[in-house]
Amino acid sequence: IFSLVVTSIIIKQKKINQWGKNKGLLIIRGLLGTIALLSIFYSIRNMPLSISTVIQYTYPIFISIFAVFLIKEKINFNLIIALFLGWFGILTILNPYQSTPYEINKFAICIAFTGAITTSLAYVAVKKLSMDENIFVIIKYFPLISVITLLPIVCMNWINPQISDLIWLIGIGLFTQAGQTFLTIGLKNLPASQASSINYLQVIFGSIWGIYIFGENITINFIIGSIFVLLGTIISTSKIQKTDLQL
């Protein structure tokens, strides 16, 4: 709701057609984003934050695959290496033969991967839409569809929030709005596969919050896997990759 209100105000001030040109694809983008968001929230609630974040950020791999078939993007050698390293890092973290101080819920893992796949499809849709639509129209459809689809469920399961809850909810609204704005601008100005690869860095941030805020334990597998993920991010945004983009 917070994001919907803020974006609507911006669109009105800029005197933009608030419904856009590609309504069908805009609605699909909103639905995909909503499914992804539900999946992410479920996995965060039922798994350590660091692990759920890592699984969620397999989506750049899916984006690179979908972008080739759906929007005809090319994958260069740098990006292939970067995606391979990122995927290897994720597999290292999820190594089922490594003993961990916690049990990972298999169903939650499946939901997390569902979130990654729908996130990748949503990002490809954003890239496609950014060729014709204003970024704030694209951003608006995400919270619009989310509010329409989830409001009945929220009303049926309503819980009166405390003051502290409201502060956290407003924080979610603020950071979501900022994140969606910068993400959409990035997808508009970069190939979808490269822009999404940069988001591997969120794995590192998610791990830091998990350790310092929620007291989660970090295994040696997680450290090694995160290094591979970070290395993949650096390679995907190296000068060679940028040179290829300028040609």
C-alpha positions in Angstrom: 0.0 0.0 0.0 2.8 2.4 0.9 4.6 1.7 -2.4 1.3 2.0 -4.4 0.5 5.4 -2.8 4.0 6.8 -3.3 4.3 5.6 -6.9 0.8 6.9 -7.8 1.7 10.4 -6.5 4.9 10.4 -8.6 3.0 9.3 -11.7 0.3 12.0 -11.1 2.9 14.7 -10.7 4.7 13.7 -13.8 1.4 13.5 -15.7 2.1 10.0 -17.0 -0.6 7.6 -18.3 -0.9 5.6 -15.1 -2.3 2.4 -16.8 0.5 2.1 -19.4 0.4 0.7 -22.9 1.1 -3.0 -22.3 -1.6 -3.7 -19.7 -1.5 -7.5 -20.2 2.2 -7.8 -19.6 2.1 -5.3 -16.8 -0.5 -7.4 -15.0 1.6 -10.6 -15.6 4.6 -8.8 -14.1 2.5 -7.9 -11.0 1.3 -11.4 -10.6 4.8 -12.9 -10.9 6.2 -10.4 -8.4 3.4 -11.2 -6.0 4.0 -15.0 -6.2 7.8 -14.3 -5.8 7.2 -12.1 -2.8 5.0 -14.7 -1.0 7.6 -17.4 -1.7 10.4 -15.2 -0.3 8.4 -14.4 2.8 7.6 -18.0 3.4 11.2 -19.2 3.0 12.5 -16.4 5.2 10.0 -17.4 7.9 10.9 -21.1 7.7 14.6 -21.1 7.0 17.7 -19.2 8.2 17.8 -15.8 6.6 21.2 -16.4 5.1 20.2 -19.7 3.4 16.8 -18.4 2.1 18.6 -15.4 0.7 21.2 -17.6 -1.1 18.5 -19.8 -2.7 16.4 -16.8 -3.7 19.5 -15.4 -5.5 19.7 -18.3 -7.9 17.4 -16.2 -10.0 20.1 -14.5 -12.1 20.8 -18.0 -13.5 17.2 -18.4 -14.5 17.1 -14.9 -15.8 20.0 -15.6 -18.2 18.2 -18.6 -19.5 14.8 -16.9 -19.9 16.3 -13.7 -21.3 17.9 -15.7 -24.2 14.5 -17.2 -25.2 12.1 -14.5 -24.3 13.9 -11.2 -25.1 16.7 -12.5 -27.3 19.6 -11.4 -25.1 23.1 -12.7 -25.7 25.3 -14.4 -23.1 29.0 -13.7 -23.3 31.8 -15.8 -21.9 32.3 -13.5 -18.8 28.6 -14.0 -17.8 28.7 -17.7 -18.3 31.7 -18.0 -15.9 30.0 -15.6 -13.4 26.8 -17.7 -13.4 28.8 -20.9 -13.1 30.7 -19.6 -10.0 27.5 -18.3 -8.5 25.7 -21.6 -9.0 28.7 -23.5 -7.6 28.7 -21.3 -4.6 25.0 -22.0 -3.9 25.5 -25.7 -4.3 28.4 -25.6 -1.8 26.2 -23.8 0.7 23.3 -26.3 0.3 25.6 -29.4 0.4 23.3 -32.0 2.0 26.3 -34.1 3.2 27.7 -31.2 5.3 26.5 -31.3 8.9 24.8 -28.1 10.0 23.6 -26.7 13.3 20.1 -26.5 11.9 17.7 -28.6 9.8 16.7 -27.1 6.5 13.1 -27.6 5.6 12.9 -29.3 2.2 9.5 -27.8 1.4 10.8 -24.4 2.2 13.7 -25.0 -0.2 11.2 -25.8 -3.0 9.2 -22.6 -2.2 12.4 -20.6 -2.2 13.3 -21.9 -5.6 9.8 -21.1 -6.8 10.4 -17.6 -5.6 13.7 -17.5 -7.6 12.0 -18.7 -10.8 9.1 -16.3 -10.6 11.5 -13.4 -9.7 13.5 -14.2 -12.8 10.4 -14.1 -15.0 9.3 -10.9 -13.4 12.7 -9.3 -14.1 12.6 -10.4 -17.7 9.1 -8.9 -18.0 10.4 -5.6 -16.4 13.2 -5.6 -19.0 10.7 -6.1 -21.8 8.4 -3.4 -20.5 11.1 -0.9 -19.9 11.5 -0.5 -23.7 8.1 1.2 -23.9 6.8 1.9 -20.4 7.7 4.6 -17.9 9.6 3.0 -14.9 7.1 4.3 -12.4 4.2 2.7 -14.3 6.1 -0.6 -14.2 6.7 -0.2 -10.5 3.1 0.7 -9.7 1.7 -2.5 -11.2 3.6 -4.7 -8.7 2.0 -3.3 -5.5 -1.3 -2.7 -7.3 -1.7 -6.4 -8.2 -0.3 -7.5 -4.8 -2.9 -5.3 -3.0 -5.8 -6.5 -5.1 -4.9 -10.2 -4.8 -3.8 -10.3 -1.2 -6.3 -7.8 0.5 -9.0 -10.5 0.9 -6.6 -12.9 2.5 -5.3 -10.1 4.8 -8.8 -9.2 5.9 -9.7 -12.8 6.6 -6.6 -13.2 8.8 -6.4 -9.7 10.2 -4.1 -9.1 13.2 -4.0 -5.6 14.8 -0.4 -4.4 14.6 1.4 -2.9 17.6 3.2 0.4 17.3 6.5 -1.4 16.9 5.0 -3.5 14.1 3.9 -0.4 12.3 7.4 1.0 12.4 8.8 -2.2 10.8 6.0 -2.2 8.2 6.7 1.4 7.2 10.4 0.4 7.0 9.5 -2.4 4.6 7.4 0.0 2.5 10.3 2.6 2.3 13.0 0.1 1.5 10.8 -1.8 -1.0 10.0 1.4 -2.8 13.6 2.5 -3.0 14.7 -1.0 -4.0 12.1 -1.4 -6.8 12.9 2.1 -8.1 16.7 1.5 -8.4 16.2 -2.1 -9.7 13.8 -0.9 -12.5 16.3 1.8 -13.5 19.1 -0.7 -13.5 17.1 -3.2 -15.7 16.2 -0.4 -18.1 19.9 0.6 -18.6 21.6 -2.8 -18.5 21.0 -6.3 -20.0 18.7 -8.2 -17.6 21.3 -10.9 -17.0 24.0 -8.5 -16.0 21.8 -6.3 -13.8 20.5 -9.3 -11.9 24.0 -10.8 -11.4 24.9 -7.7 -9.4 22.2 -8.7 -7.0 24.2 -11.6 -5.9 25.7 -9.1 -3.4 22.4 -9.3 -1.5 23.5 -12.8 -0.4 26.3 -11.2 1.6 24.0 -8.5 3.1 21.4 -11.1 4.0 24.1 -13.2 5.8 25.3 -10.2 7.7 21.8 -9.3 8.9 21.2 -13.0 9.8 24.3 -13.1 12.0 24.1 -9.8 13.8 20.3 -9.3 14.1 19.0 -12.9 14.4 22.1 -14.7 15.8 22.2 -17.3 13.0 25.2 -19.7 12.7 27.4 -19.6 9.7 29.1 -22.8 8.5 32.4 -23.1 6.6 30.4 -24.3 3.6 28.5 -21.0 3.7 31.7 -18.9 3.8 33.3 -20.8 0.9 30.0 -20.7 -1.1 29.6 -17.0 -0.5 33.1 -16.3 -1.7 32.3 -18.0 -5.0 29.0 -16.0 -5.3 30.9 -12.8 -4.7 33.6 -13.7 -7.2 30.9 -14.4 -9.8 29.4 -10.9 -9.1 32.8 -9.2 -9.6 33.4 -11.1 -12.9 29.9 -10.3 -14.2 30.5 -6.6 -13.7 34.2 -6.4 -14.8 35.6 -4.1 -17.5 35.5 -6.9 -20.1 31.8 -7.3 -19.5 31.3 -3.5 -19.8 33.3 -3.4 -23.0 31.2 -6.0 -24.6 28.1 -4.0 -23.7 29.4 -0.9 -25.5 30.0 -2.7 -28.8 
